[in-house]
Amino acid sequence: MRMNPKNTELWMVNYRRWEECNTSCMMWLRSFPFEKINIIANHSEQKLENFDESIRDKINIVHNNIRPNWNMGSLAQGWNTAYLNGFYNPETEWIICSQDDVNVFKGWDKKINESNYLMYWSPQGDVIHAIHRDAFLRVGWWDERFRIIKCQEQDYMLRCIKELRKEISIVDNHQWELRYNDVGMLNHWKKHFRTDEIINTEAPAEIMFMTQYNYFMKKWGDVNEIFFNKQWDIKKKVDDLDWYPSWTLNMKQRGLLDESFEFKT
């Protein structure tokens, strides 16, 4: 289960932030010898020329062609895209998911390999998270009914805590400042400074926040009450789904999943 360049994939979601994305990629590559970085390009203007020439041979741009440029999109769908493609390869044991505005410093892989958990989060929500295949198969897909960039991470984080318990490490610097099996990842995974483009691309999500919050309320209850009070045993009121049943079927047909396997709902 130890992480190495052969069994680990890095997937980054990107929307318009070319300079920030390039800087984040360079920092990731300085911290770990990734064979490539997969960029989920949610805007048609992302191109290889936006990256420093020294790292272009490591960049794999995956264009989200069905998403129009004006659509703010869904981070839950983005992370599922990473799992869908990354874990399709039976040699991939770890997937690192990153937003496009992060600072990364050497040593995070050592923290993972020495602590031996199945999932790691830092520094806030789903900004950066690493998940092992075994954790994914136990927790399941992200809930794509969260359509923008709010509350989807609290939903998945809560599901992970309930399912993995002692096999997950979380640093979440939202207002509840959650520390759960903290291994010190905050020294290695940090948010980028707030450029105008970062602020501008997040602003519409603030306007649409209640669409996310109301669904979280329907599924779990009040997010602040749950996380401030660490109500990890709360029961959800909306079932989860196998969002990609063709993936599940294909993995069974290839002998990579048992015929009786079903994602937890």
Number of C-alpha atoms within 10 A of each C-alpha: 14 13 17 15 14 13 17 23 23 21 26 25 22 22 23 18 19 19 15 21 23 20 18 22 29 16 16 21 18 13 16 16 12 17 16 19 21 20 26 23 22 25 20 14 13 21 15 15 9 14 19 14 9 8 15 15 13 14 17 16 17 16 17 16 11 7 14 12 15 8 11 18 18 19 22 23 20 23 24 19 19 22 24 15 12 22 22 15 13 12 11 18 20 28 24 22 23 23 24 28 27 21 18 25 17 15 14 18 17 12 15 20 13 10 15 15 21 21 25 25 25 25 23 21 21 24 21 22 21 23 20 20 18 14 18 19 15 15 20 22 24 26 21 18 14 22 19 23 20 22 24 25 19 18 18 19 21 22 21 22 19 16 15 17 14 12 16 23 28 24 22 22 14 12 10 14 13 17 14 16 16 17 18 15 21 20 14 17 25 18 18 16 11 10 11 9 15 17 10 11 13 13 11 13 18 11 9 14 14 13 15 18 18 14 16 23 14 12 16 17 17 13 17 13 11 17 17 12 10 13 13 14 11 12 12 16 12 12 9 19 15 16 16 11 12 10 15 20 15 13 18 15 12 10 10 14 15 12 12 6 11 14 16 14 11
